[in-house]
Amino acid sequence: MAIDTSTGACSVALFGADGEVIAERHEIIGRGHAEKLVPMIEDVLDHHLPSQILVGVGPGSFTGIRVGIAAAQGLAIGWGVPVHGLSSLALIAASACDSEHHGGKVAAVMNGGHGELFIQTFSSPATKPLGEHVSLAPSVAARQIDAPLVLGPAAETLVEERQAGQAIVCHPRAAHALLLPHALRTMPLRPLYGRAPDAKPKAA
């Protein structure tokens, strides 16, 4: 089973033994992941017991990421199954497989803090990262990110700023989890927030 709650989407998918998607719930809800996630998981499972859990660890919404990880950890303990982290930006990049894109460089973009964008560039269709994720102001991102296809909740922001490229607005979709390279779906189970916290400890 795969879960992602890093953006305004709440997304859950259940896979069969051969990797096929046998059930999925994917809704754009904005807020309220804590209330929505467990009923969606129950709907998808329909009395099945997953052999492992994959959960989006970010970057993205601080609250959403924590909700997803906490739910995955609790279920993994209750079921006695392993749980691993997923790259939420890679899930966005994997959405290129649903478009008419035929390969090349793609950028996954979501809203970050203080008006910045969380961005990572990937090769497609392999969803191989071409660098680490970054947090950039749109004007800076427009100068640095040259991928012709831009996907994600903030795709239009970057393309409009850049005045070039194709934007596809989409959210991380749990059903794409098994399209990710092994390293991007076996990540440490800790939040990947995308930027340093605003609050800093006082100097001693």
N, C-alpha and C positions, 0 to 999 in steps of 0.2 A: 504494500500500500504506500502511496506517496501523498504528501500534504504540502501545500504552500499557502502561507498567509502573510507574505511579506509586502503586499501592496493592497489596493482596494478590492482585490479578488480574494475569494475564499475557494480553494481548489483542492479536491480530493479525487484520487483514482485508485482503483483496485486492478491489479494485473494477474493474469493466469500464469500457469507454470511455464508456458512458452513465451511469456512477455507480452501477450496481447492484452489490451484494455478490455476488461469484462464489465466494468461499471465506472461511472464518472459523475461527479457533481462539480460544476464550475459556475460561480455566480459573482458578479461585480456588486459588492455590498457597501464599499466605502469604509464604514466602521462596523463594530459589533462582531468581530471575529470570534470572541470568546463565547458569545451566545449561539452563533451559527455553526461553528465547526463540529461540535460533537454530534448534533442531529444529522449533519451531512455525512459524517463518518458512518453512523448507524445505517443510513440509507444505502450507502455504497457497499458496506460489508454484507448485509442481508444474511447474517449468521455464518459467513465465512471467517476463518481465522488466518490472517496474513502470516507468512513465514519471516518477514522483516518489514521495517518501516523506514521510509525515506522522508525527510522533512526539510523544507527550505530554511536555510539559516541566514539568508540575506545576500547582499545588503537590502535595505528597505525600511519599512516602518518599525521603529523600536518596539512598539506595543504588539503589532501583528507578529513579528518574529518571535517574541517571547511567548505569545499564546500558542503558536504552532509547535515550538520546541517543548513547552511544558506538556501539551497534550500528547505528543509523540512519546515523550519519556514516560509519562504515566501509563499509557497503553502498553509500551514495551515491557515495563515492569510487570504489569498485570498479566500479560500474555506470555512472558518469558521468551521474547524474541529480540533480536538485535535491532538497533536503530542507528541510522547514519544521516549525515547532513547533505543537503543538496545546494548547489549554487543557484540562487534565484535569478540572477542575471543570465546564467546559462539556459535556464528554463525559458526565458524570454527569447533568447537567440534561437532556441530549438523551434520556435514558432515559424521560422523561415521555411520549414518543411511543409507548412500549410499554405504557403504562397506560391506564386509562379517563379520565385527566385530559383535560379539554376546553379548556384554555387558562387563562391567568392567570399568577400569580406562583408560582415554584418556587424552592426553596433546595437547593443542592448542598452536601453536608456530608461531610467525611472527617476521620479522626483526625489531629491535629497533634501537636506536641511538648508535653511537660509537662502532659498532660491537657487541652490546649486543642483546639479544633476549627477546621479550615480551612473557611470558609463563603463562598459567593457566591450572590447572588440573581439570577435570570434571569426574563425574560418567556417564556412558553411559548404556542405551539409554536415561536416564532422563535429561541429560545435566545439572546436579546439580553441582555447583562449590564445589570443595574440598579444597578451600583456595583462597586467593586473588591473583590477577595477580602480577607477579614480572618481573623485568628487570635484566637479568643475563648474564654474559659472557658465551659463549658456554661451556668452560671448567668447570665452576661452575655449570651450568645447568646439565651437564652430570653426575655430582656427586649427584645432588639433585632430579632430575626428573626421576622417575622410571616407569612411565606409559608405558605399552608395545606397545601401539598404539599412534603414534605421527602424528598430522595432522597440515597442514598450509603451507604457503609459505616457511617457514624456517624449515620444518620437517626434510629434509635430513641433514641439518646442525647439528641438535641435535643428530640424530641417528648415523651419521658418527662419531661425537665426542664421543659418548657413546659406539659405537661399539656393540649396542644391540637394539632390537626393530624393529618395522615396521613403515616406513615413508610413508605417503600419502600426496603428494603435492596438496594443494587445497587452495581456497580463501574463505572469507566470502560470503555466498550465500543468497541473500535476500529471496529466496523461502523457506528457512529453518526458517524464523523468528517465525512462530507460533509453532515450535517445542521447543522453549525456555520456561523455567519456567516463570511465570508471572513477577516475580521480575526482570528478566533479559531482559524483553521487556517493562518495564515501568520505565526505569531509568531516572534520571534528564537529561534535555536537555542541557548538557554542555560537552565539550570535555574531554575525559578521555585519556590523552596523554600517560600514562604509565611510565613516568619518569619525574623528575624535569627539568625545563628549564636550558639550559647552562648559559644563561645570568642571573645574579643576581643583584638586586638593590644595589646601593652603601650605605654603612652605613652612618647614619646621623652624 
